[in-house]
Amino acid sequence: MTSIGTELSLSRLIAPYFGDSTFIWANVIGLTLTFLAIGYWLGGRLADRFPRLWVLYSITAMAAVWCALLPYLARPVLQFSLDAFDDVAVGAFYGSLLGVLLILSVPITLLGFVSPYAIRLRMVDVGHAGNTSGNTYALGTIGSIAGSFLPVLVLIPWVGTRRTFLILGGLLFIPSIIGLLRLRAVPQAAVATALAIVVATVSLVNAGGAIRPAQGGELVYEMESSDNYIQVVQDGSAYELSLNEGHATHSIYDPTKPLTEGPWDYFMVGPLFYPQTGPAQIDSALLIGLAGGTVSKQLTAAYGPIPIDGVEIDGEIAAVGREWFDMTEPNLDVIIDDGRYVLRTSDERYDLIGVDAYKQPYIPFQLTTREFFQEVSD
């Protein structure tokens, strides 16, 4: 459970700095498998040489401590990546990504020790080798299933990424220390406890502070949803919505100015590109990629309280829109779903369809295909 949970949580740890593109995921998954393979190999050799249960508990205790420390060890490297990006130092930027992933090598390699070690310790009869190894891998896979869902659906949205690492480490540390005490391995248990105290101290000292500092303006709100790291930054009288690595503004709201002087204003003139359509013919609209509601506010200002369906895949972003971006228009119906799915399954017809869904710096490919625009046209 801890290995897959750590892998998924690491992707959220680095998302505010590097994003969560396919490139990032390929690096995280590829290096995780590499470290696990090294752990399997080393663990098998060590298990044959020292087939003792207290050694296995000591290994898992060390892995637990390292997992809990990961967000604090990675933080200075992640901060360096921001400076490298600002200086357009591409090599340093991706080098810092590699550095963060290498920090992952220690706990994942140690966790790779577990399966071969457990099989070796349980192997009392070669005639039952298949059953022993099968049960061990089945149990490990069940743990991986729990580790796949627990961080994403429960821990990260509720307690954030840093505490998720602490919880994952704790879930591994507690049975490890209990096992050492039951075996009367007091010196090993004492060392593990001392390391746990160090982790607790580090977490308390670093409990405050933003996950990632704002890139311009003042950070007034931040949160982690199951899909995104969300920031609200105040710049003068304007509020700006930033997601993940923060290299783009996804919504803007300035109560003192009706126009944003940005791309959101362009949606208001969309009907003017068609000679047979004018403002008087716009009676309904669909927005795919609602975010903080900037475009829906502009359309309401331009065309009056026409019915607007706004689709946003992340419900927490919509909640932020209501709280910080005055997304309270009574004519706006917020739909929390995937835009392509809503377009394909809806029977509604709209006079105006606006597409503002993207994940910086990549536009979702499913919203750029010929089939998608055919569905829009139909």
JOHU-V186931 format. One record per backbone hydrogen bond with DSSP energy under -0.5 kcal/mol. NH is the residue of the N-H (numbers start at 0). CO is the residue of the C=O. If there is no record, write none. Layout:
nh-><NH,NH>
co-><CO,CO>
This chain:
nh-><4,5,6,7,8,9,10,11,12,13,14,15,16,17,18,18,24,25,26,27,28,29,30,31,32,33,34,35,36,37,38,39,40,41,42,43,44,45,46,47,48,49,51,54,55,56,57,58,59,60,61,62,63,64,65,66,67,68,69,69,71,72,73,74,75,77,78,79,80,81,82,83,84,85,86,87,88,89,92,93,94,95,96,97,98,99,100,101,102,103,104,105,105,106,107,108,109,110,111,112,112,113,115,116,117,118,119,120,121,122,123,127,128,131,132,133,134,135,136,137,138,139,140,141,142,143,144,145,146,147,148,149,150,152,153,153,154,155,157,158,159,159,162,163,164,165,166,167,168,169,170,171,172,173,174,175,176,177,178,179,180,181,182,183,184,185,188,189,190,191,192,193,194,195,196,197,198,199,200,201,202,203,204,205,206,215,217,219,219,220,222,224,224,229,229,230,231,232,233,234,234,235,237,238,239,240,241,241,242,243,245,249,249,250,252,254,256,264,265,266,267,268,269,271,272,273,274,276,280,281,282,284,285,286,287,287,288,288,289,292,296,297,298,299,300,301,302,303,305,306,307,308,309,309,310,310,311,311,314,316,317,318,319,320,321,322,323,324,324,326,327,331,332,332,333,334,335,336,336,341,342,343,344,345,350,351,353,355,355,357,358,359,361,366,367,372,373,374,375,376,377>
co-><0,1,2,3,4,5,6,7,8,9,10,11,13,13,13,14,20,21,22,23,24,25,26,27,28,29,30,31,32,33,34,35,36,37,38,39,40,41,42,43,44,45,49,51,51,52,53,54,55,56,57,58,59,60,61,62,63,64,65,66,68,68,69,70,71,73,74,75,76,77,78,79,80,81,82,84,83,87,88,89,90,91,92,93,94,95,96,97,98,99,101,101,102,102,103,104,105,106,107,108,109,110,111,112,113,114,115,116,117,118,121,124,125,127,128,129,130,131,132,133,134,135,136,137,138,139,140,141,142,143,144,145,146,148,148,149,149,150,153,154,154,155,158,159,160,161,162,163,164,165,166,167,168,169,170,171,172,173,174,175,176,177,178,180,179,183,184,185,186,187,188,189,190,191,192,193,194,195,196,197,198,199,200,201,203,213,233,217,231,231,229,222,227,222,227,241,220,239,217,232,237,233,234,252,232,250,230,239,247,228,242,240,247,240,238,236,253,261,262,263,264,265,266,268,269,270,272,273,277,278,280,306,351,308,285,353,286,310,310,289,292,293,294,295,296,297,298,299,303,282,330,284,307,332,286,308,309,334,312,313,313,314,315,316,317,318,319,319,320,320,325,328,307,330,331,309,333,311,334,337,338,339,340,341,283,283,285,287,353,355,361,357,358,363,364,368,369,370,371,372,373>
